[in-house]
Amino acid sequence: MTAPRVEITDIQDGFAKEGYICNAHIATAIFLARNLDKPILVEGPPGVGKTELAKATSEYLNLELIRLQCYEGLDEAKALYEWKYGKQLLYTQVLKEKLGDLMEGAQGLAASMDRLHEFDDTFFSEEFLEPRALLKSLWSEDGSVLLIDEIDKSDDEFEAFLLELLSEYQITVPELGTIKAKSSPIVFLTSNNTREIGDALKRRCIHLYIPFPDADLETRIITARVPEVEEGLRKQLVSFVQNLRDLELKKVPAVSETIDWARTLVLLHAKELDSEMVRNTLNV
């Protein structure tokens, strides 16, 4: 049976039900990522909803969200897997206790070593593997949304390590060989542009830039996220924030901060955004 065709507007409507208001540009990127089976590199200033986009996608598709937070010094071992050393140690102790029984009947050193090698294969098997975010996403039976957050905080070496995952949805573990995804994850990589992302990684991704929203879109976002705000106050709030972003400020207010401010005004039972209310709540 052929799956029903999903339109761009269907994605927008579905995301809206999850509280994420997106324009056609964002919805198109989601549509293409799913149909072309490609990751999405989401760039833009902090607080415009890059991370929330991945969360909304997982809720919209009812898939598990698996998040890898990047930072300086992140390496393969922390992102992919580690061995359960405690379990391996316990296994070694049991093996030592049973060594005499295992070697019984072995003819010569070569035969004894062959028997030990059989247990060495077990020692480095999936049973002793502790999966981290990347491996969890490949092992997921039903698929997942993999969020590689703030990739710009990692280094070039980690980017290079990701290339196999992003292009083939597989990774290579030296002791186990190549592990392919059971169901291809939907991958989001976010960047705040603190450094330039490498071309090799960019080529493997659909690129999506999310700017600060215009007044109409931000009004819709506030309406969806903080519906208790009265219409007049909502217009004042959005207008004030939009004007702030036009100024040459060191740090302009993010959408997430507009939402927090709206919630604060609701808690204070504010009716209008006068100068006193601004002074008392602008630090939220």
VMD Tcl script that draws the C-alpha trace (Angstrom):
set ca {
  {0.00 0.00 0.00}
  {1.42 3.38 -1.00}
  {1.99 5.82 1.86}
  {-0.06 9.02 1.61}
  {1.79 11.94 0.06}
  {2.94 14.49 2.62}
  {2.81 18.12 1.51}
  {4.80 21.05 2.86}
  {1.67 22.47 4.45}
  {1.05 19.14 6.21}
  {4.44 19.46 7.89}
  {3.70 23.04 8.94}
  {0.35 22.00 10.38}
  {1.87 19.01 12.15}
  {4.62 21.09 13.70}
  {2.09 23.72 14.78}
  {0.24 21.05 16.75}
  {3.50 20.39 18.60}
  {3.86 24.10 19.36}
  {6.56 24.81 16.77}
  {5.54 27.47 14.25}
  {7.63 27.26 11.10}
  {7.53 28.87 7.69}
  {7.53 27.09 4.33}
  {11.33 27.37 4.08}
  {11.85 25.28 7.23}
  {9.09 22.81 6.33}
  {10.62 22.32 2.88}
  {13.98 21.43 4.44}
  {12.28 18.80 6.61}
  {10.42 17.43 3.59}
  {13.62 17.15 1.53}
  {15.63 15.61 4.36}
  {13.09 12.82 4.77}
  {12.68 12.13 1.07}
  {16.34 12.48 0.07}
  {17.55 10.71 3.22}
  {20.04 13.47 4.02}
  {21.03 15.21 7.27}
  {20.14 18.86 7.88}
  {22.76 21.39 8.93}
  {20.84 24.13 10.74}
  {22.66 27.43 11.20}
  {21.58 30.74 12.64}
  {21.98 32.97 15.68}
  {21.42 31.49 19.16}
  {17.83 31.22 20.31}
  {16.01 31.09 16.97}
  {14.76 27.51 17.44}
  {17.44 25.28 15.92}
  {17.46 22.75 18.74}
  {13.69 23.03 19.14}
  {13.30 22.08 15.48}
  {14.83 18.67 16.14}
  {12.66 18.21 19.23}
  {9.53 19.16 17.30}
  {10.45 16.73 14.52}
  {10.76 13.85 16.98}
  {7.36 14.70 18.48}
  {5.74 15.18 15.07}
  {7.02 11.81 13.81}
  {6.73 10.08 17.19}
  {10.39 9.08 17.11}
  {12.92 8.96 19.93}
  {15.13 12.04 20.20}
  {18.79 11.17 20.73}
  {20.96 14.18 21.51}
  {24.73 14.58 21.31}
  {25.90 17.87 22.83}
  {29.19 18.90 21.22}
  {32.02 20.59 23.10}
  {35.73 21.18 22.73}
  {37.56 17.89 23.15}
  {34.63 15.65 22.18}
  {36.00 12.51 20.58}
  {34.89 9.21 19.09}
  {34.89 7.34 22.41}
  {32.50 9.80 24.07}
  {30.17 10.09 21.07}
  {30.08 6.54 19.76}
  {30.62 3.85 22.40}
  {32.76 2.63 25.25}
  {33.45 -0.81 26.60}
  {31.83 -1.99 29.83}
  {35.13 -2.39 31.62}
  {33.56 -3.57 34.88}
  {31.71 -6.35 33.11}
  {34.84 -7.26 31.13}
  {36.83 -7.45 34.38}
  {34.23 -9.73 35.94}
  {34.29 -11.89 32.83}
  {38.10 -12.09 33.07}
  {37.93 -13.25 36.68}
  {35.41 -15.95 35.82}
  {37.60 -17.01 32.91}
  {40.65 -17.30 35.19}
  {38.73 -19.51 37.60}
  {37.62 -21.78 34.76}
  {40.95 -21.72 32.91}
  {41.93 -25.24 33.97}
  {38.65 -26.70 32.75}
  {38.91 -24.79 29.47}
  {42.42 -26.03 28.75}
  {41.67 -29.64 29.63}
  {42.42 -31.90 26.71}
  {44.19 -29.23 24.64}
  {47.16 -30.68 22.78}
  {50.06 -28.22 22.89}
  {50.38 -24.44 23.04}
  {48.75 -23.76 19.66}
  {45.58 -25.62 20.61}
  {45.44 -23.81 23.96}
  {45.81 -20.42 22.26}
  {43.04 -21.26 19.79}
  {40.68 -21.93 22.68}
  {41.60 -18.65 24.36}
  {41.04 -16.72 21.12}
  {37.45 -17.98 21.05}
  {36.84 -16.21 24.34}
  {38.71 -13.12 23.17}
  {36.05 -12.67 20.46}
  {33.36 -12.79 23.14}
  {35.29 -10.28 25.25}
  {34.96 -7.67 22.47}
  {31.36 -8.31 21.43}
  {28.21 -6.21 21.51}
  {27.39 -7.74 24.90}
  {30.20 -5.68 26.44}
  {29.52 -2.53 24.44}
  {27.98 0.58 26.02}
  {26.44 2.60 23.15}
  {26.58 6.37 23.18}
  {24.40 8.75 21.16}
  {25.67 7.96 17.66}
  {25.56 4.19 18.05}
  {22.17 4.35 19.79}
  {20.74 6.11 16.75}
  {22.00 3.37 14.43}
  {20.74 0.57 16.63}
  {17.24 2.02 16.94}
  {14.77 -0.44 15.43}
  {12.08 2.13 14.66}
  {14.33 5.01 13.63}
  {15.15 8.10 15.63}
  {15.88 11.80 15.42}
  {19.59 12.34 16.05}
  {20.49 15.85 17.20}
  {24.19 16.72 16.99}
  {23.96 20.02 18.81}
  {26.44 22.89 18.35}
  {28.75 21.04 15.98}
  {30.80 24.23 15.67}
  {32.10 23.64 19.22}
  {33.82 20.40 18.14}
  {37.05 20.22 16.14}
  {38.00 19.25 12.57}
  {38.93 15.70 13.62}
  {35.48 15.04 15.03}
  {33.89 16.46 11.88}
  {35.96 14.04 9.79}
  {34.86 11.17 12.01}
  {31.20 12.04 11.34}
  {31.49 11.84 7.55}
  {30.90 8.08 7.31}
  {27.84 8.35 9.53}
  {26.35 11.27 7.61}
  {26.88 9.81 4.14}
  {26.24 6.09 4.68}
  {24.43 5.93 8.05}
  {27.04 3.51 9.27}
  {30.10 3.51 11.51}
  {33.12 1.27 11.84}
  {34.08 -0.22 15.20}
  {37.57 -1.78 14.95}
  {36.67 -4.83 17.08}
  {33.26 -5.41 15.45}
  {33.55 -4.11 11.90}
  {30.99 -1.93 10.14}
  {27.67 -1.30 11.87}
  {24.87 -0.15 9.57}
  {21.72 1.65 10.70}
  {18.75 -0.64 11.26}
  {16.57 2.31 10.27}
  {18.13 5.52 8.98}
  {17.89 8.29 11.60}
  {16.79 11.81 10.77}
  {19.91 13.81 11.58}
  {20.09 17.45 12.62}
  {23.37 19.27 13.10}
  {23.13 22.74 14.62}
  {25.70 25.51 14.51}
  {25.90 29.00 16.00}
  {28.68 29.90 13.54}
  {31.41 30.24 16.16}
  {33.70 28.68 13.55}
  {33.44 27.71 9.90}
  {32.10 24.21 9.26}
  {34.18 22.13 6.84}
  {33.10 21.79 3.21}
  {33.13 17.97 3.35}
  {30.49 17.98 6.07}
  {28.43 20.68 4.36}
  {28.30 18.69 1.11}
  {26.62 15.81 2.90}
  {23.84 17.95 4.36}
  {20.84 20.00 3.38}
  {21.64 23.51 4.54}
  {19.03 25.45 6.49}
  {19.61 28.94 7.85}
  {17.09 30.20 10.41}
  {17.22 33.98 10.91}
  {15.34 35.95 13.53}
  {11.64 35.86 12.59}
  {9.79 38.83 11.17}
  {7.01 40.42 13.21}
  {4.24 38.29 11.72}
  {6.01 34.98 12.36}
  {7.10 35.99 15.86}
  {3.53 36.98 16.68}
  {2.34 33.54 15.58}
  {5.08 31.91 17.69}
  {4.06 33.85 20.81}
  {0.40 33.06 20.17}
  {1.19 29.34 19.98}
  {3.59 29.18 22.91}
  {1.96 31.68 25.28}
  {-1.71 31.87 24.25}
  {-2.64 33.63 27.52}
  {-1.07 36.90 26.35}
  {-3.73 39.39 25.31}
  {-3.60 40.55 21.70}
  {-2.71 44.17 22.45}
  {0.12 43.25 24.80}
  {1.39 40.66 22.34}
  {1.63 43.27 19.59}
  {3.48 45.66 21.91}
  {5.90 42.95 22.97}
  {6.71 41.79 19.45}
  {7.10 45.37 18.21}
  {9.47 46.21 21.07}
  {11.64 43.13 20.47}
  {11.72 43.72 16.71}
  {12.92 47.29 17.29}
  {15.62 46.08 19.69}
  {16.98 43.75 17.01}
  {17.33 46.69 14.63}
  {19.73 48.35 17.07}
  {23.43 47.59 17.03}
  {23.38 45.72 20.33}
  {26.12 43.38 21.49}
  {23.46 40.74 22.13}
  {20.03 40.94 20.57}
  {17.03 39.17 22.17}
  {16.39 35.65 20.92}
  {12.98 34.17 20.19}
  {13.30 32.00 23.29}
  {13.77 35.17 25.35}
  {10.69 36.75 23.79}
  {8.71 33.67 24.86}
  {10.11 33.86 28.40}
  {9.27 37.56 28.56}
  {5.71 36.87 27.41}
  {5.31 34.24 30.14}
  {6.63 36.72 32.70}
  {4.10 39.34 31.64}
  {1.30 36.80 32.01}
  {2.46 35.91 35.53}
  {2.47 39.61 36.45}
  {-1.00 40.11 34.95}
  {0.39 42.88 32.75}
  {-2.08 44.70 30.52}
  {0.37 46.84 28.58}
  {4.11 47.17 28.08}
  {4.78 50.58 29.60}
  {8.22 51.92 30.54}
  {7.98 50.76 34.16}
  {7.02 47.22 33.14}
  {9.94 47.14 30.69}
  {12.41 48.21 33.39}
  {11.07 45.62 35.84}
  {11.03 42.66 33.47}
  {13.63 43.23 30.76}
  {16.19 41.20 32.70}
  {14.15 37.99 32.38}
}
mol new
graphics top color blue
foreach p $ca { graphics top sphere $p radius 0.5 }
foreach p [lrange $ca 0 end-1] q [lrange $ca 1 end] { graphics top cylinder $p $q radius 0.2 }
display resetview
